[in-house]
Amino acid sequence: MKCFPEGTMAELINGPIYMSPASTNKYQWLLIAMVRTIADFRETHALGKILIVPSDVENNEENISQPLDEVQYPGVPDLTIEFLSPSNNKDDLLTKKELYEKFGVKEYWIIDPSTKEAIVYPLENNLYTLAGKNTAALFSPMFNHSFSF
């Protein structure tokens, strides 16, 4: 059994452990812009909660409505946003996409901090379909709304 020092950024995905690289300043600034934009929309439309990494999500087969004050969110999020890094592109573009699709995450956004390209995948008939690619903006079919960042 491998032991990692406390605070090590890693993800357990279907058995293998994937090391998460430290985030860049571009990533942090883009994350802040996205959270502000989504938080404003969420507040205006009285929607659910926002969790920011690092946050433990246990993808169960169903979206369970339980208190979010637990250490681990015990359900399937409606939306997952991943920010690409040069060392984990394959994980976000393939491995995680397949995992989120399997568990029924309703919409998956992939954002490249270096180019600000955003890719949106809504879940339709249990499969992700490409809704669009754009730079510094995206359209969410789930929210029927455009977001700029």
C-alpha positions, 0 to 999 in steps of 0.5 A: 500500500502506497502512503502519500504525505498529508496534503498530497493532491491525488485522485483515486479513479477506478483503482489507479491513483492519479497525481494532480499537479500543483495549479498555476497562477493562470489556473487560479485566476481562471478558477476564481473568474469561473466561480464568481460567474457561476456563483452569481448565476446560482444566486440569481436563480436560487440553484444548488451549492458549489464545491471547489477543489480539493473536494471529495466526491464519491460518485454513487449511482444516484444523486443523493440529497444529503447535507453538504457539511459532510467530509465527502459529497455522497452523490453525483454532481449535476455539473463538473468542471475540469481545468486541463493541465499539460500533465493530465490532459488524457485523464480529463479528456478521456478517463474522467469524461468516461467516469462522469458519463457512467455515473450520470453527471448531467453536464461536463465542462473542460477548460484549458487555462492556457488558451481559455478554450471551453468544451461542453458535454451535456449528457443525452441518453446516458452519453456525452455529446459535444455541445460546443467549443469556444474561447473565454465563453461557453453555452450550457444546455443544462442552464440554457445560459452563456457564461463568459470568463 
